[in-house]
């Protein structure tokens, strides 16, 4: 059992002035940013020590990814998820979003369709559009809720997915697993059914699993590719330490591909777009995190869950017009604001203008100009910062 007290998530780390996008891209120094998906916590001490040693070496030339890196990535996958990876399956790159763009260039032609399950991470849309692909929406369906304080849950529209996958020009499905922005953990039976549909229609699944380590108590993540040999052969899995250990700025991630022919195509694209040349700090940080970071992560997940519970209680008691999605993972609260009479875009603007609270509008997780009734709030911060954000939210809503 991890002793959470040995890790400090309560101390506020001043980030303004450090060159970080989250804190230094705001209208004023009084703006509280709770939008972009990175955490306000320091990385684990084992990672910081590994980076210090790398700095002390003093030479930062071109990086060769050592065998130790592949062993660390594979060891983490097997220990946490029971998913054994062969080292040759692991293709490092400078990040998940650049990898998605390169993978799509390898797998589709301009005009080909790519399935996304909306609402979903906005960079899926830009990656598809940037190379001339066509966004094919398999809109998630919200069920009714029996809890007055919560929304329903997202479910897959299976008939629609079957129809969309059957189109001859649809080549790829981008799966967000766990789902961002809702924090929904997909069940095994859902993943099996989704994989069977995609295989039947020759649609390659690209499973973005960057949030997979951030799980609430009692929840479990199952890598899509681990469910069956067929899923393994028809899947590209994307993983990274960035969200898990707050290392996004080290710019490193992995495409895991078992099928040799598919791997050769993707590796060619990574090289052509020159995104396979990672930096020494990303390598050193990843090795340390994946080898020695498990206890820190367990403590982090417990802290994040307590923050989520705090949001849940606060909304129930102070702002019952807001409904919280009953998420199972991540640190991004997905909140239905429709009862306020405002759309997500309108509420986000009011919060920024009147409360100097910067959150994400739900419309950003839909393609085009579609409107959405949700806002997304990042709670990967100290409890005091979270309380500040919730009070600002309350003050603005009470003034409506």
N, C-alpha and C positions, 0 to 999 in steps of 0.2 A: 504494500500500500504506500503510495506516494505521500510524503509529508508536505502538504501545500504551503505550510508556513515558512519553508526554507526559500520560497520564491516570492519576490515582492512585486505585486501588480498594482498596489495602492499608491505608490509614490508617483507623482506627476513628473514626467520627463519633459522639460521645455523643448518644443520642437520648432517654434517660430524662430526664423533667422538661420535655420540649419540647411536651407535650400530644398526643403521637402515640399512637394506639390500640395499636399493636404493642408499645410498650415501657412504657406507663403504665397498662395495664389488667391487670396481672399480680398474682399473690398476694403477691409480695415483690420487693424490689430485687435479689435474687439470681437471680430467674427469667431464663433466657435464652429469648427469644421467637423461634421459627423457624416461625411458623404463618401469620399473615395475609400476603397476597400484595402486600407492597410491599418495596422494596429499602432497604438501609441505606447506600447511596451518595448523596453529594451529586449534585444535578442538574448537567448540563453547565455550565461556566462561561459559555458564550454565553447560556444561559437565565438564570443568576443576574444577569448584567450587564443583560439586558433588563428583569428585574424591578426591579433597582436604579434604572434610569432611570425606570421607571413610578412607583416610590415617590417619587423626587426630584421628579417633577411635582407631587405633593402633592394632587391632586384626584381623588377616586374616585367619581364619580357613575355614573348609569346608563350601561351600555355599549352602544355600537353596534358590531356586528361589521363590521370594514372589509373591503374587497375583498382587502386584503393577506392576511387570514386564509384566505379561500377559496383564494387562489393558493398559499399555503404548503401547505395540506392536499392540494390537487390535485397540486402539484409533487412532493411526497413520494411520493404514490401512483404517479405515472408514472415517477419515477426509480428507485424501489426495486422496483416490481412490474410496470412496463409497462402499468399500468391507468390510462387517461386518464379523468378525471372532469370533467364539466361543473359549473361552479360552482353552478348552481341545484339540482343533485342533493344538495348538502351542507346538512344541517339541524343546526346546533349545538344542544347541550343541556347541562344541568349535569352529565351523567354517563351512563354506559352503563346501569347498573341502573335509574335513573329512566326512561331512554328505553325500556327493555324493557317496563316496566310500562305506559307510555303507549301504546306500539305495540300491546301485547296488548289494551288497552282499545279501540283503534281497529279491531282485526281480529277479535275474538271476542266472543261473548255468554257470560254465565254458563252453565256446563255444557258448553261447547265444549271439545274436546280440543286439547292442545298436545303435540307429540312432543318428547321429550328423550332423548338417548343417554347412559344411565347406565353408570358413575358420571360425574357432571358437576358443574359449578359450582353450589353450593347455592342461590345467589340466583335461579336459574332456577325452582326449586320455589316459593320464597316469592312471586315475581312472578306466577306462574300462580295460586297459591292465593288471593292477596290480592284478586284481581278475580273470584273464583268460577269460574276455569277448571279443567279436569281434566287432571292430569298423565298423559300416555300414554308409558310407558317402552318405548323400543327399546333393550333391554339390549345393550351391547357384549359380544362374545364373546372370551374370552382364548384365544389359540392356545397350543399347547405350545411350550416353549423347548428349543433344542438347547444352550444355554449354561447351565451349572450355576449361574452367578453372577447370571443375569438371569431375569426373568419372560418369558412369551411376549408377544405384542403384541395389542392390541385390534383386532378386526375388526367390521365391521357385519354384523348378522344381516339379510340382504337380504330373505328371505322374510317375516320378522316386520315389517320396515319397510314392505314392500308392503301387508301386511295391515292394519297400523295406519293407514297413510295413506289407505287405501281407505274407511275409516269415514266416513260422511257428515258427522258432527259434528266431525271433526278438521280444523282450519282453518290451523294454523301448525306449523312445525317450527323449534325453536330449535337451531341448529347451533353447536357450540363449535369454532372453527377458527383456530389449532391447539387441540387438546383440552386442557382443564384438568379433571382434575388430572394426566393422564399425560404431557403434552408430546408427544402423537402429532401429526405433521403429515399431514394427509389428502392422498392422491395425487390427481392429476387424474382418473384413471379412476373413483375412488370418488366424487369430487364430481360428475362428470358423471352417473353412475348415480343418485346421490341426487337430483340436480336433476330428472332425467327422471321419477323416481317421483313427486316432489312436484308437478311440473307436470301430470302425467297425472291426478292426483287433486285438483287445485285447492288444494293446500296451499302457502301462502306460506312461503318460507324466510327466517328472520331469522338472519343469520350474524354471530355475535359473534367479531370478529377482533382483539380487544384485545391478544392476545399475539403477533400476527403478526410483529412486528419482532424478537422474541427468538428467534433461530435459531442452532443449532449449525453449525460449519463444514461446508460442502458441502450444507446443506439449503436449500430454497427454498419460499417461500410463494406460493401462487396464490390471489388473491381469488376467492371463489366466483362473484361476479357477472361476472368477467372471462372465464369459460370459454365462454360462448356468448350470443347475443342472447336466447335463451329464459331462461337463468339470470339475465341482467341484468334482464329484465322482471319476474321472479318473485322478486326478492330485495331485502331490506333489509340493508345491510352496516353493522355497527357498528364504529367505530374510535375510538381516543383516544391521546393521548400519555402517559397516566397510568402505565401499566405500563412503557412503553419508556424514558421519561426520568425516572421516579420523581416524577411530578407529580400523583398522584391527588388530593392535597389542594387543587389548583387547580380541581377540579370542572368539567371540560369534556370533551366527547366529541362524536361526530358520527354521525348516521344518514345513510347515503348511499343515495339512492333515485332510480333512473332513470325509472321509470314514473310519469308525471305524476299519474294518478288515485290511485295508491297514495301518492304523496308528499303530495298534498293531504289525504288522510285522516289521515296521520301528523302532518303539521304542525298540523292542527286539534287533535289530541289533545295534542301538546306544548304548544300555547298554552292549551288548556283546563286542563291540569294545571300550568301556569305553570313549566315547567322549561326553557324556551327562552331565558330571560334570563340569559346567562352573565356572569361577572365580568371586570374588566379584566386581572387577573393571569393568568387562564386564557388569554385571547386573546394577551397579550404573550408568555407563556411558550411557547405553541403555535407561534406564528410563528417565534420564535427557534429552537426545537427542530427543527421541520420544515425550516427553511431552512439551519441551520448545524450541526445535531447529528449528521450522518452518521458522521463520524470517531469521535466519542465512542461512538456505538452500536456500531460495528464493534469497537472496543477492549473495550467492555463484553461483547459476545457472546463474544469470545475468553476473557475472564476467567471468565465464567460456565461456559464449557465446561471450562476447567481445574478449576474447583471441582467440576463434575460428575465429571470423571475422578478427582479426589481421593476423592470419596465412593465411587466404584466400586472403587478400589484398597483403600480402608480396609475396606469391607465384605467384600471377597474375603479379605483377610488377617486381619482381626480379628473379623468377625461374619458368617461364611459362612451362618448360618441366615437371614439377611436377603437377599432377592432384589430387585435394583433394576430398575425398568422401563427398557428401553432407549430413553429418550426422545430427541427430536430438537429440542426447543425448550423455552422457558420456563426458569424458575429454581426449579422445584418438583419435588423428587425424590419419586417414587411408589414406595413400598417395601413389598414383600410380607413380612409378619411371621408368616405362618401356621405356619412351622416352629418358632416359639417356644412354640406352644400357647396364645397369647393372641390375642384379636381386636384389631383396630385401636383400638377404644375402650378396651379393657383396657390395652393397651400405652401408649397416650397418657396414661392416668391414672397409670400407674406412673411414667412418665417425668417427669410434672409433680410427683407427690408425692415421689418418691425422688431424682430427678436435677435437679429444678427446671429441666427442659427442656420448653418448651411447643411442641408440634407439633400438627398436625391429624389427627384420626381419619378414616379412610376412610369411616366411616358417615355423615359429614356430607355426602358427595357422592351420597347415595342418599335418595330420599323416604321419609317415614314412619320406622319403627323398624327398618329393615333393618340387619343387621350386615355388616361388611366386614373383610377380612383385611389391609387396607393402612393405612399411615400416609403423611402428606405432610409433607415437610420443605423449608423455604425456604432455599436456599443463595445468595441474592443478598446476600452479606455479605462482609466481609474474610475472607481465608484464616484468620487467627487466630481469628475468631469461629466459623467453620465447624469448625475443629479442636476448639475448646472444646465445641461441640455434639456432635460425634461422640464425644468422650471421655465426655461425660455419658451418651450413648446406650450406649456400651460398658460403663460401670460399672453401669448399671441392669440390662442384659441378663446380665452376668456374675453378678449377685446372684440371678437367678431360680433 
